[in-house]
Amino acid sequence: MLTGVGDRALGEWYERGLTAYHLRRRLSDEERAYAGGLEVRDIRGTEEEAGRLVRLFDEAPHLRGLL
């Protein structure tokens, strides 16, 4: 289990990947403050997403067929 990471009361979920099992938690208020008020944003369909994908595919062209 994760001790001292995230806040289970705010949300915790599990995901099984191809090579790993992920336990994810929402950040605690203290962790968000430490990270400079980290916010999650949806960048799908934006110029930011397109730029990130270009850089990703430049470094890992084999991923192009997956996305």
N, C-alpha and C positions, 0 to 999 in steps of 0.2 A: 504494500500500500504506500501511498504518498504521505509522508509525515512532514508537516510544515510547508506544504506546497498547495496553493489554491485554497478555496473554501468550499468544502463538500456541500454545505448547506445552501450555497448559491447555485449549485448545479454540478453534477458529476455524470459522466457517461462513458461507455466503453465502445471501442471499435476494433474489429478484427481485420487486420490488413493481410497482405500476401505473406509478409515475413515477420510481422510483429503484432502484438496485442496492445492496444493503446487504452490507457486510463486517462481521461481528460477531466479537468476541473476548471471552473471559472476562477479568475484571480480574486483574491481578497482585496478589500479596500486599501490595505497597507501595501500590497504588491502593486496595485495600479498606481498609487501615489509614487512609489519608488520608481516605476517605469515612466514617470512623467505624464500620468493621466492617460495611459494607453487606452485607445478606443478601437474597437473593431469596425471596419468599414467594408462595405460591399463594393468591390472595384470591377465586378463583371460588366463587360461592355464599355469600359472607359478607356481613354488613352493610356492611363496608368497600367491597366491590365495588358494592353497590346505591347507596351514597352517592356514589361516584365517578361512576357512570353518570348519576345525577340531575343532578349538577353539569355533566357533559359535555353532556347533552342540553339543559340550560338555556342553555348557551353556543352549542351547535351542533345545533339541533333536526333539521337535515337528516340527521344521522347515525343518527337513531332507526331508520330503515328498514334500516340496514346491520347492526345488532347484534340 
